[in-house]
């Protein structure tokens, strides 16, 4: 198709031909015809000489956190020598990069690279790229889409947290001075032990219990104290602003990464299609769920936690992430909190309200961080307070 210069030349040619017809000047007509033939000839040239263009792309890294940069390497190759190839590679919602290859020889690929600053979490498509080949006079161009489409996943921003939310003496199966953290490598039967208060009754081994006349619990390879559940409240009504919700997502992502690094086998519930992540090798899946989560309408939080409890969600740490806690969170804690050794509530608030005070009286640990502040300092302060007041094992 004609370029801007080509359309201008076409307009000038049409004007000269009109003047020739009106004034009868043959030179005007000849000039107009020659200019029109030049445009048509270049259109035919670009269509017939368009080479087969191959474009390769490598995104490094493909998964990163908000605030980091991704490097995109682009390689361009053709089946014959060509001049003036214009390439535009775009990342949806994040911008595009434009290159001009002045001379590309057959069998000699050329390369380029550009950086993508990832300010906001989400899943983005990179490419396909568009190419344009110009004629020597730049009156016409031809091209189209080349290359495949790549995927760039931007996880939420995270903060480095310090300290485990489990206190001393909270391992009922071994009475250790610290929780026995172990990555989930399966739940194979390990041994039998006597029932202790707080054990899941679904783990009762009834034949042995009948033989010994006391409840016996099946001990599994993976200590249940190393399990954790992070529950992100994504109800729009729980947050006063979009920034508050984003701050909560950052808190959930920070806790998820921290628990993985601390040896827990955390599960994540972020609502919608994200569902529940339960395997220890699903860190990327959990982070991608947080990358795409958005606020939704109201739902029954108590019903959700009841369903999670029936699914067997239990273990060492329960983490609620929300805006301003309400009676719904207190009711959810009463349902699900009994199956965990420790419950931590991450709240995007400045000052405690009645629900926060009630949660604290019930035994939950509340970490408060308003919009614009960080999660690391209040998390550390609350964890240190837990350890300073925990009973000796």
SESEDO-663553 format. One record per atom (N, C-alpha, C): x, y, z. Coordinates in steps of 0.05 Angstrom, whole numbers, plus 5000, padded with zeros to 4 digits. Layout:
<recs>
XYZ
...
</recs>
This chain:
<recs>
501749765000
500050005000
501850255000
500750484990
502450724990
503150825018
505450935021
506151065046
505051345046
505551495067
504551775067
505751935044
508351885038
509552015015
508251924989
507551664988
506151564965
503451684960
501851724983
499251844980
499552134971
501552274982
501952554973
502652564943
504452384934
505152364906
502652304889
500952134899
498452064884
496652304882
496452464903
494852704902
495952914883
498652944884
499953134865
499453044836
499752784831
499352684804
496552734795
494552694812
491752744805
491353034799
492553214815
492353504811
493553584785
495853474778
497053554752
495453464729
494253224731
492553124709
490053304706
488953384728
486553564727
487353834714
489653944721
490554194709
491054154679
492153924672
492653874643
490053874628
488053744640
485453734626
484254014624
484554174646
483254434647
484754644630
487454634630
489054834616
490154744590
490254484586
491354384561
494354374559
495754414581
498654404582
499654114582
500954034561
501853754559
503953684580
505653874587
507753814607
506553744634
504353884641
502953824666
501853534665
500653464642
499653194640
501852984640
504053034627
506252844627
507452814655
507653034670
508753014697
506852854715
504252904712
502352754728
502352464722
502452394696
502452104689
505051964699
507352104696
509851984705
509851934735
508752124750
508652094779
506751874787
504451854773
502551634778
503851364772
505251344749
506551094742
508751024762
510151224773
512151174794
510951044819
508651144827
507251034851
506350744845
505150704821
504150434814
506450244812
508650334799
510950154795
512150074822
512350264841
513450194867
511550004883
508950034879
507149854892
507549564882
507949534856
508449274844
511149164854
513049344856
515749264864
515749154893
514449294911
514449204939
512848944942
510748904927
509148654929
510748414918
512148454896
513448234883
516148174896
517348364909
520048324921
519848274951
517448254962
517248214991
518547944998
520647955015
521947705022
520447555044
521147305048
520047145070
521647225095
520247345114
521547445138
520847265161
522947195176
522647035201
523547195225
522047185245
522647335270
522647155294
524747155309
524947005334
525047195357
523947105380
523847275403
524347115428
525847225447
526447105473
525947305494
524147245513
523447425535
524847315560
526347485573
527847405597
527547615619
526447535642
525047285647
522147305638
520847075636
518047065628
516147115652
517147075676
515647135700
517347315718
516147535727
517647715744
515547875760
516548025780
514848175797
514548465788
512348585795
511848865787
514149035798
514949225781
517249395788
519849295776
519949065764
522348955752
522248995722
524448935709
524648975680
525048705666
523748675643
524148445626
525648525601
527448355592
529048405568
527948235545
527448355523
526348215499
528548225478
529447985469
531347965447
529947885422
530348035400
528947985375
531047925354
530547715338
532347635316
530747635290
531847765269
530547795243
532247665222
530947505205
532347365183
530547365159
531747375135
530247375110
531447165091
529947095070
530946895051
532647025029
532647285027
534347425008
534947705018
536847835005
537748095014
535448305011
535148465031
532948665030
533948915046
532949145038
533649395051
531149515064
531649665084
529649835097
527249665107
527749495126
525649345140
524949485166
522449565169
521549685194
520149475210
520949445236
519749245253
518549385278
516149305285
514849405309
513949165326
515049145350
514248925368
512849055392
510448965398
508849095419
508248905442
507949025466
507048885490
504449015498
502248865497
499648995501
499549135528
498549385527
498249555550
500849665561
503049565552
505649665563
507249825543
506549825518
508049975498
509049805475
510749925458
511849785435
514649895430
516149735415
518949805407
519049795377
520349995365
520650015336
523550005328
524149855307
526849825297
526849865266
529149945256
529549965227
532049815220
531849615203
534149465194
534849565166
537049715164
537749835138
538549635117
539749415124
540649225104
540848945118
539248755108
539248485118
539948295096
542148145099
543047955079
541747685085
541447535064
540347265066
542247085082
541246945102
542946775118
544546915139
544247175142
545647335163
543647485180
542447355200
540447485216
541547725231
539847915237
540548145253
538848135278
539948245300
538648225325
538348505339
536548515357
536048755372
534948675399
534848855418
533748805444
532449055455
530549015472
529249245485
528349165513
527849355530
527049305557
524049375561
522749225578
519949275584
519849325615
519049565622
518749625651
515949545659
515749345677
513149235685
512249365711
510549565708
509549715731
507249585745
505549445730
503049335741
502949035736
501848895756
501548605754
499548535732
499848295721
497948205700
499348005682
497847905663
498947725642
498747865616
501047905603
501148065579
502147895555
501247975531
502047845506
504148015493
506247875484
508448015470
508347925441
507948115422
507748045394
504947955386
504547855362
506647835341
507548105331
509948105318
511048355308
509848425281
509948675274
509248765247
511748865233
511948795207
514248875190
513249035166
514849225157
514349385134
516849395117
516649335091
518849355072
518149585053
519949785050
519550015034
521049995008
520050124987
521450134962
523650354964
525450364945
527650564947
526650844949
524450924936
523451194937
521551234961
520951024975
519251034999
516451144992
515451054968
512751124960
510750914967
511650664972
509850444978
511250264998
509550105011
510549915031
508849665030
510049445040
508649195042
509649045066
507948885078
508848745102
506448605116
506748555141
504648415156
505648315183
504248135195
505048025221
506947795217
509047795234
511047575233
511547495262
512547245265
513247145291
510847045307
511446925329
509346815346
508747015368
506946935385
506147095408
507146965433
508547125449
509747035474
508147145498
508647025521
507147085545
508947205566
508147425577
509647555599
507847575623
508647445645
507047445670
508447625690
506947825699
508048015719
506647955745
508147845764
507047785790
506648045806
505148035828
504948275845
507648345857
507948595864
510248675879
510348535906
512748475916
513048335941
514948475959
514648425985
516548526005
517848286019
520248326029
521648116044
520648116073
519347896081
518447876108
520347706125
520347746151
522147616169
520647496192
521047236196
519947106220
517646926213
517446706228
515346506224
513046566243
510546546234
508246596252
507746386272
509146156272
508745946292
510545996316
509445986339
511046026364
512045756374
513645776396
514845536407
512745366421
513145106418
511344926432
508644876419
508444936393
505844906380
505744666362
507644486364
507644236348
506544016365
503943956364
502743766383
503643476378
504643416354
505443146349
508243076359
509943276361
512643226369
513643396393
512043596400
512743776422
515543896418
516143976393
518844086388
518744386396
521144496398
521344786405
520844956380
520644826357
519944976333
518444786315
516844896297
515244736279
517144586260
516344346253
517944186235
517144246207
518644426194
517944506167
519044306147
517344226129
518144036108
516444086084
517744086060
516244116035
514543866031
512243906019
510443686015
511543495995
512143256003
513043055984
511142825983
508642865990
506642655991
505542636019
503442476022
502242436048
502042146054
504242006050
504241716055
504141666085
502941436092
502741356120
505541326133
505841436157
508441416169
508341256195
506641326213
506441176239
503741246252
503241116275
500841176291
501741306317
499941486326
500441616352
497741656365
497841726391
495341766406
494042036398
491442036399
489942276392
490642506412
490942736401
491442976417
489343186409
488643356428
486643556423
487343726399
485443766381
485943926357
486543756332
486943496336
487443326312
484943296295
485443256270
483243216251
482142936255
479542916261
478342656266
478242476241
478642596218
478642436193
481242276191
483242336209
485742186209
485741956229
483441916243
483241706262
483541426248
485241256259
485540986249
483740806266
481340746256
479340616273
480040326281
481240166264
481939896273
483839896297
485940066295
487840086318
486440206342
484640396338
483240526361
481540316375
480140146360
478539946372
480239736388
482539676377
484239476390
485439586416
486139836416
487439956440
485440086459
482940116449
480940246465
481540546470
482940666452
483440956452
483941046424
483341296419
483541406392
486541416383
487041306359
489741316347
489641466321
491541636317
491641816293
493841716274
493141716249
495041646228
496941886224
499541846230
501442056226
502542036197
502442256182
503242256154
506142356152
507342306129
510142396125
510342696127
508542846115
508643136116
507343236141
508743356159
507543466184
505443676176
503143656188
501043846181
501644126191
503644146210
504444406219
505744566197
506844436176
508244576155
506244666133
503744606137
501744696117
500744986124
499845126104
498845386108
496745446087
494845626094
492845706075
492746016075
493046136052
492846426048
490146476035
488446626047
485846686037
485646986031
485347056006
485247345998
482247415995
481347606011
478647706009
478647905985
477347825963
477348005940
474648135935
473048155956
470548305954
471148605952
469948725932
470349015928
469449185952
467349085966
466349245989
468249246012
470249066013
472149056035
474349266033
474449406010
476649596006
475549865999
476650076011
475650346005
476450455978
478550335966
479650445941
481150225926
481550255900
483150065885
485950035896
487150255905
489850245917
489850065941
487750065957
487649895981
487649595972
486149535951
486049255942
488849175932
490149345917
492849285907
494749245930
494449395951
496249365974
495749095988
493149005988
492548745999
493748515982
493648545955
494848345938
497848335942
499148555946
501948555952
502448405978
500748445998
501148306024
500748006020
498747926004
498347635999
500647515984
501747655964
504047555949
506547535967
506847735984
509247736002
509147496021
506747446033
506447226051
506846956037
505746936013
505946685997
508946625992
510446825983
513246775978
514746716004
514146856025
515546816050
515046536061
512546436060
511946176070
513345956053
513345996027
514845796011
517745786018
518946026022
521846036029
522345926057
520345936075
520645846102
520145546106
519545406084
519145126086
516345026088
514445216088
511645136088
510745026061
508444896061
507144806037
504544956035
504545206027
502145376029
500145326006
497645356012
495545365992
494445645990
493345715967
492345975963
489445965953
487746125965
485046165954
484746455947
484346515921
484046785912
481446825897
479646635900
476946665888
476946625858
474546645847
474246615818
475346355807
476546375784
477646145771
480246055783
481346235801
483946165813
483745915831
481445895845
481045655861
483045635883
483745385889
485645335911
488145195900
490445295907
492945175899
493945005922
494644755917
495244575940
497944445938
499244435915
501744285913
504144465918
506344355928
508644505935
510144615911
509744505888
511144605864
509544805848
507444915861
505645095846
506045385854
508445465861
508945745868
508245925844
509045845820
508446015797
505446035792
504045805797
501145815793
499845995814
500745985839
499646155859
500146455853
502546515844
503246795838
501646895813
501246715794
499746795771
496846845778
495746695797
493046745807
492847025819
494847095834
494947365846
495447585825
496747505803
497247705782
494747795767
492747615767
490347675751
487847725768
488047695794
485647725811
484748015810
482048045810
480848305810
478548315831
477848545841
475648565860
473048465847
471448335863
468848235853
466648325872
464148255866
461948325882
461948165908
460048235925
459948095952
459347805949
460447645967
459847355969
460047285998
458947046004
458746956032
461446836040
463046996055
465646906064
465546656082
463546646099
463246426117
462746166101
461146186080
460545956064
463045856050
464746046041
467245966028
469045816047
469545916071
471345786090
470145516099
467445496100
466245246107
466845036086
466745116061
467444936039
470344856040
472045046046
474944976048
475444786071
474044826093
474444646116
473544366109
471344336095
470444076086
472343946067
473844106052
475843996033
478443916047
478543946074
480843856088
483044066093
482344316089
484344526093
484944556123
487344486131
488144506159
491244506160
492344596183
495244596185
496244786205
498544896199
499945066218
499045356218
498745476194
498345766192
496045826173
494145986183
492046096167
492446396164
492446496140
492846786135
490446896120
489047086133
486947236120
488147496110
487647576086
488547826075
486047986066
485648216078
483148366072
483648666076
481548816072
481749106076
481249166105
478749226112
477949276139
476349036150
477348886169
475848656179
473048726190
471248536187
468548586196
467548336210
464948326217
463848096231
464047846213
464047886186
464347656168
467047516172
469147666177
471747546182
471847406209
470547526228
470447396254
468947126253
466747126238
465246876234
466946666219
468446756198
470146576183
472346466200
473446636217
475546536235
474546326255
472046356264
470946166283
470545896269
470045896242
469645656228
472245516221
474045666210
476545546198
478945566217
478945766235
481345806251
481845586271
479845426278
480245206297
482044986285
482244976259
483844756246
486744846241
487545076250
490245176246
491445256273
494045226275
495345296300
495545596304
495745746283
496046026285
494446156262
493046376268
491646536247
492746816247
493446906224
494547176220
492647316201
491847566208
490147726191
491747966182
492047996156
493348226144
491148426136
491148656148
489048856145
490149116134
488849216113
489649476101
488249696116
489049736140
487749946157
489950086173
489150326182
490950486199
490450436229
487950426237
487150396265
485450146269
485550026292
483849786296
480949866300
479149686289
476249726293
475249506312
472649496316
471549296335
472149006326
472048956300
472548686290
475448606294
477248786291
480048726296
480548666325
479348826343
479648766371
478448496379
476248426367
474948176372
476647946362
477847976338
479647776328
482147736346
483247956356
485547936374
484747796400
482447856410
481547726435
481147426431
480347356406
479847066399
482446916394
484647056392
487246916389
488546966362
487347116344
488547176318
490647396321
492647386304
494647596303
493947786280
493748036285
492948236264
495248406257
495948406232
498148576221
496848796205
497149046214
495849266200
497849426184
497149496160
498849656143
497049826124
496950086128
495250256111
496550296083
494950396064
496050446037
498350646039
500450586025
502850756025
504950666045
504250486063
506150376082
507050096072
508849976086
509749706079
508649496097
509049246089
508149016105
510448906122
512948956115
515148816128
515448896157
515249156164
515649236191
513449146210
510849196203
508749096221
508748796224
509448656202
509648356203
511748276224
514048396222
516248326240
515548386269
514248616273
513548696301
511548496313
509548406297
507548216308
508747946312
510547856294
511747596297
513547586321
515047806326
516747816350
515047816375
512747946374
510947946397
509947656403
509347506381
508447226385
510547066399
513047086390
515146926401
515847006430
515447266435
516147356463
514047256483
511647196473
509547116492
508846826490
510146676471
509446386467
510446226491
508946026499
509845856521
512145676512
513945606530
516145436523
515145156517
516445026497
515644756490
516744546508
</recs>
